[in-house]
Amino acid sequence: MARITVPEADDLIDKEFRVLDKGFVRLVDYLGGDQRIVQAARVSYGAGTKSYRQDRGLIHYLMRHEHTSPFEQVVLTFHCKMPVFVARQWVRHRTARLNEISGRYSIMKDEFYVPEAGQMCAQSPDNKQARSDETVPGAEDLISQMVEDQTLVYSHYLEMLEKGLAREVARTNLPLNLYTEWYWQIDLHNLFHFLALRLDAHAQYEIRAYAEAMAQCAKAVAPLAYEAFQEHKSGAVKFSRSECAALVRLLEGREPGLEEKPKSLFDEKLAKMRAAHAVEEPEEPTV
């Protein structure tokens, strides 16, 4: 059986998506696409035996009902360059394979992430791990201080190397905004899980920028699967048992009865559900 190719994905191979000030995402290779997903689901061989509409319906059915293994048949390999602090968030997604540049073998480059002034925001008053939308006073001065610190620390790093200190020791003095690189390979199911979390508005801006670039690659490799992901995962909401009961009471014209629970979470989900775009529901296919 011939290798499945997707012209739109082939056009992206080795194309550099610039991210942040010095980073990038490149699609190095991919295996499979929408056709591989439906083949795996039907356990069939050769060219597709169903129509485009039936393939689309099957992929939506699989995504909606969380039949994940057919999506694992599709694999994407990326070459990425990102600040170390982004990499440490990224590596929490453990269902991937990666190989990162090593400061034990290589002299690290003089490349550091410097935020734009618009990203120099104050700590959020109601979120312990996030920034607010308000830029701190004197943002440009703080940026200059960052650059000054980076220059000084890197000069000390080179001095340590010149004095014979081992690279694996000297690197420990480098800051978290130093750029690193890796090759990252992941199947489509787990990539969608990564994107669902990292494209969310609550994700840190810097890693969200990388997720946006990778989403373009995923959409090119498997456009029907990406459509289903947007419809049933990233654009959908999930309700708890108590929240479902509250919805029933609302539809019956009664009070939701969630006074003892955080209202903000329920209100957010309800608003998201109401704002979701109405799309044609794919027919449930016969597999």
N, C-alpha and C positions, 0 to 999 in steps of 0.2 A: 504494500500500500504506500502510495506516494506521501511524502511529508506534506502536512497541511500548511499552506502559506496564506497570509492575509496581506494584500497589496498595501493597504493603509498602514499596517504595522511595519512592513518592509521599508516604507518610506521614512520611518522614524529611527531605524537602526543607526546607532552612533550619532544621532542628532543630539546636540547639547541643549538642554533646557536650563537656562541660567536661573539660579535661585540665590536669594540674598545678594550680598555684595561680591562674593568670590566663589560661591558654590555652584553645583550643577547636578542634574540627573540625566543619565544617558541609558536608553534601552539598548543593551548589548545583544540580546538574543531572546527568542521566545519559542515555545513549543506548544503547538495546537492553537485552537481558537474556538469559536462557536460550534463549528462542525465537529470538533473533537468532543465537546461536551455532549452533543446529542448522540454521537456514535457511542460514547461510553454509557450513556443512559439506556440506549436501546441494545447495547451489546451487539452491534452490527459492524460490518466491515464494508469498505469501498465507499463510493460517492454517496451523498445523502439520498435516502430513499423517500424522504418526506418533502413537503413543500416548505417554502420560507415561512409561511404563516404557521404551519404546524411546528416547525423548529422553534419559532419564537414562542408559541404557546407552551411547548415543552420546557423551554428554558425558564420562562416565568413560573411555570408550575413547580419546577425543581427549586427555584429560589424561594418561592413563597412558602413551600412546605419543608424547607431546610433539608433537602436531599443534597448534601454537600459534596459527596465523593466525585460526581462527574466534573465539578468545577476544579477539583484537585488535579485533573488530568492536564490542565493548562498551566504552564510554568513560564515565568518571566525572569530574566536576569538583568539587573541594573548595575551600572557603575555610578556611584554617587560620591559627592564631595560635600561635607557638611561640618559645622563646628562640633567640637567634642561634646558639648552639652546637649546638642540635638541628637548625636549618635547614642548617647546614654539613655535618652528617652526612647529612641527608635529601637534599640536592642532589647527592650522589654517585650517586643513581639518575638517570641522564641521559636516560632514555627517556620523559620527561614534558615537558609545557609549563607554564611558570610565569610569573607576573608578581608581583613582590614590591614592597612599599612602599619608597620611596626616601627615604633621609635627605638626598639632595641637594635634593629638592623639598619635603619635609615636615619639620616639627619633630617629632622622635621623642618619643613619650609617656614619661612617668615611670612605666614599668612594667618591673619586673625579676623574674626568677624567683628565688624564695627556697625552697630545699629544706625539706622537713619534717625533723624531728629524726631520724626513722628512716632517712632517706637520707644522713645525714652519717656515712658509713662510711669505714673505713680502707682504704688501698690493699691490693689482693689480694696475698698473698705469692707466688702462682704464676701471676698473669696481669698482665702489664705495663700493660694498658690498662683494667683494670676494678677495681671496688671489691670489698671483701670483705663478708661479712654482719655484721661486727662494727662497732657504732657507736663512733665515737671519743669519748674522754672530753671533757667540756665542750662537747658539741654545741650546746647552746643559746647558749653564749657565742660560738661561731663564727658562728652564724646572726645574732646581734646585730651582730657585726663586719661581716658581709656587708651587712646593711641599712645600717649606718653608712657604709660605703664607697660603696654605691650612691647614697645621698642626697648625699654630698659630691661625687661625680663628676658627678651630674646637675646640681647647683647650679653647678658650674664650666662645664658645657655651656651652661646658660642665660646665664651671665655672658659667655661667648665670643660668643654670638649677639647679646647686647645691645650689645657693643662693636663689632659689625659684621663679625665673622669669618664667612666663608662657611659655610653649613650643611654642605657637603661636606667641609670641613676640621674643623669642630667635632665632627662625629659620630665622627671617628676616635679620639676619647678615650673613647668609651662602651664599657662592658664587654660580654663575650660573653653575659651572662645577660639583656641587654636583650631585650624581646619585639619580634618582627617579625611581619608578616602577608604572606600571599600567596594567590593563586588557583593551584591545582595541578590540572592535567588529565592523565589517564593512562588507557591502555587496560587492560582487565582482565588480560590476560596479564602485563603488566609490573607491575601492581599486585600480583598474586599473587607475583611475584618479590620485590617490596619486602616484602610481608608474611612471606614465608618467612624472610627474613633478620632483619627487625625485630621479629617476634614471638618469635624464638628467645630462650631463657633467657640466652644469652650477649650479647644486644644490651643497650645501655645502657638503664637503667630509663626515662629520660625519653622517648626516642624510641619505646620499646616501648609506652608509654602512648598515644602517638598512633596507633601501628599497631593497637592494640586497638580504638580508636574507629573507624578506617577499615575494619577488618574487619567491624564490624557493618553498615556501609553496603554493603560488597561482598556480604555475605550476603543483604541485603534485595534488592539489584538482581538478583542471579543466584544463587539458593539452590542449584540443582543444581550449578552450576559451583563454588560455594564448598564444597559437600560433596565434590566430586571433588578439589578442591585439598587439603582436609584429609586425604582418604584416600590420595592418591598423591604429595603433595608434603610438606606440613607434618607429616603423621603417618607418613611413610615414611622409610626409610633407604636409603642407597646404598653399595654395597660396591665396593672396588677389585678388580682381578683377583686380587691376592695374597690379599685377605681372602676372596673367593669360594672360592679354593682351600683356604684354612684352614677354612672352613665345611664343605667336602666332607670334609676329613680329620677334623673333629670328628664329623660324622655317621657316619663309618666307625669311630669309636671310637679314632682316633689323636690324637696331639698336633697342635695347630694349626700349629706350625712357624713362628710369627711372633716368635720370641725376638729377632730382630735389628731388629724394628720396634716402635714405641711401642705397648705393650699397652693403655694406657689408652684410646686412640682406638677400637681394635677392641672392647674390652670395653664401651665406651659404646654403640657401634652395636649390638652383640649384645644388650645389655640393653634397648635401645630397641625392637628388633625383637620380643623376647619379650614386652615389656609392651604392644605395640600391640594395640588392641582388634580383635577378629575381627568383620568385617562381611561381609554378603552380597556376593559378587563379582558385579557386573553382567554380564549376558550381552554378548558381543561382537556388536554389531549389524551388519546389512548396510546400508552407507551408500548 
